[in-house]
Amino acid sequence: MAYNLEEQEQLDALKDWWKQYGNLVITVATIALFAFSGYMGWKWYQRTQAAEAAQMYEALQKAAELKDVGKIKAASAVMFEKYGSTLHAQYAALLAAKALSEAKDDAAAKTQLQWLVAHAKEEEFQDIARLRLAGLLLDEKAYDEGLKLLAIDPPAPFVALFADLRGDLLAAQNKSDEARSAYEQALAVLKPEDGLRGVIELKRDALGAPAK
């Protein structure tokens, strides 16, 4: 009998507790369920996006191999619109820019690189895009625009490349002293065995002696 009494007391206490906190428990449980479902749904969406982006990247690769400019532009447009947040889109922009540049469609190549500078999540992709875009601007004699694009503090692996290209842009403007300074900056961070050193030294020496 005592056992039944104790059991009844526990049951009554549980009922009282449920009256007081039951709605809160249900609310919290519902929120947790929705949060978990949302998380799983987001993970599924990401996996689906990555798989579809990979297929589109393959289509772009084939178009590039065939030098089909129309298909390259179409595939990259789909990449940017539907899969712009994926890593494949960043690789696609570089691939498309290279293929379009080789096809002498520099305007379209620039569009790819500009998208990459603006939207790439990884800094390395942005830096590569800046270098390639500045190279195209050098060819177009848009020197100030190219210099503006390179006016950042790049990470160590890109310092020499940025400085070298700044030197080219400045030399094209007949700013010999500034160009020489840029080439010297590039040489200062390159190792003695780096093959780029010889090329930069030739460009620096071609500028002649510094102005007095």
N, C-alpha and C positions, 0 to 999 in steps of 0.2 A: 504493500500500500504506500509506504514511504517513497518507494521508487517511482510509483505512478504519480505521486504528488510532485516530486522533484522534476519529473519529465514534463508534467503539465505546466509547472512554473517556467521551465526553459522554453516551452512552446509559446506560452503567453508573452514571454520576454521577446521572443523572436518576432511574434506578430506585432508587438508594439514597435520594435525596431524597424520592421518592414513598413509600417504605416508612416513612420517618420522619414525613413530614407529610401523607401522603395522606388519612388519616382526618380530620385537622383541616380540610383543604381542603374535603372533602365536607360536613363538619358546618357550616362557615361558609357554604358555598354553599347548603345546605339552609335554614339559618336566614334567609339573605338572601331566598331565594325565597319562604318563608312570610311574611316581613315585607312583601315587595312585594305578594304576593297579598292579605294582610290589609289593607294600605293601599288597594289598588284596590277591595277589597270594601267597605271603610268609605266610600270616596268614592261608590261606587254606592249604598250604603244611604242616605247623606245626600241624594243627588239624588232618590232614590225618595221619601224622606220629605218633602222639600220639595214635590215635585210632588203628592203625595197631600194634603198639608196645604193647598196652594193650592186644590185642588178642594173640600175641606171648608170652607175659608173662603168660597168662592163660595156654597156651600149655606147657610152662616150668613148671608151678606149677603142672599140671597133671602128667608130666613125673617124677617130683620129688616125688610125692605121690606114683607112681608106682615103684619108684627106678629104672627107666629105664635109665641107664647111657648113652646109645647111643643117646636117644632122648634128654636128658638133654644137652649133648654136642652140638647136632645139633641145638637145639633151641637157646642156648646161642650164638652160632656162628652167627646165623642170627641176633640176637639182636645186637651184636657188629658191624656187618658189615652194617646193614641197619638202625638201630635205636640207634646207639651209643650215640647220642646227647640227648636222652630222659631220663627222670627220671626213666622210667620203666627199662631201660638198667642197671642202677645202682642197683636197687632192684634185678634185674635178676642175676647180678654177685654175689651178696651176697647169694641169694637162691641157685644158682648152686654150688657155692663153698662149702656151707654147705652140700648139697646133695652128692656131689662128695667125700667130705672128709668122710662122713658117709659110703660111698661105698668103702672106702679104696683106692680111686684114688687121692692120695694127689698131684701128679704132675699136674693133671687137675685142682684140686681145687686151687693150687697156681697160675695157669695161669689166672683163674678168678679174683683172688685177685690182682694180678699184674696189670691186665688191669684196675681194679678199682682205684688202687693207681695212675696210670698214667693218667687216663681219667675222673675220677669223677669230676663233676663241684662243688658239695657240699663238703666242707671240712669234714663234719661229716662222709660221706661215705669213704673218704680217710683214716680217722683216724681208723674207724672200720676195714677197710681192712688191714691197717698196723698191727693192733693188732692180727688179725686172722692169717695173713701171718707170723708174727713173732712167733706165737704159733706153727705153722707148722714147722718153721725153728728150733725151740727149740727141737721138737720131732726128727728132722733129725740131731741134734747135729751141725747144722750150726750156731753156737753161734755168731760169729762175724758178719755174714750177718744179723742176727736178730737184733743185737744191732745197726748196721748201719741204719736199717730200722726205728728204734725207736728214732734215734738221731735227733729229731725235738722238737720244743717247742709247745706242743699240747695245745688246748684250755682247759679252766678250768675243764669242765666235764670229760676230759680224762686224766688229770695229774696223778691221783692215779693209773689208769689202766696201763698207760705207765710205770710208775715207778715200779710198782709191777712186770711187765713182764721183765723189765730190770734186776730187782733183781733176777728173776728166771734164766735168761740167764747168769748172772755173777756168781751166785751160782753154776751153772752147770760147770763153768770153774774154780771152786775152788777159786774164787776171793771173799773171804768172806767179807772183809772190804768194798769193793765196793758194794757188794750185800746188805750188811746191810745198807749202806748209801741210796741205792735206796729204800729199804723197809721203811726206816725212812721218806724218802721224801713222799712216798705214805701215810703213817700213818698221816703225818702232815696236810694233806688236807682232810682226811676223818673225818666224824662226829663220835662222840662216839657210836652212835646207829647203825652205818653202819655195816652190817654183814660181809663185807670183812675185817674189822679190825682184827677180831680174827684169820682169816686164815693167814694174813700177819704177825701178831705178832708171830704165831707159827713158820713160816718160818724164821723170823728174829732170834728168840730165839734158833732155831735149829743150827744156825751158830756158837753158842758159844760166848764166850767173845771176845771183840775186841782185836786185836794184840797190844802189848805195844811197 
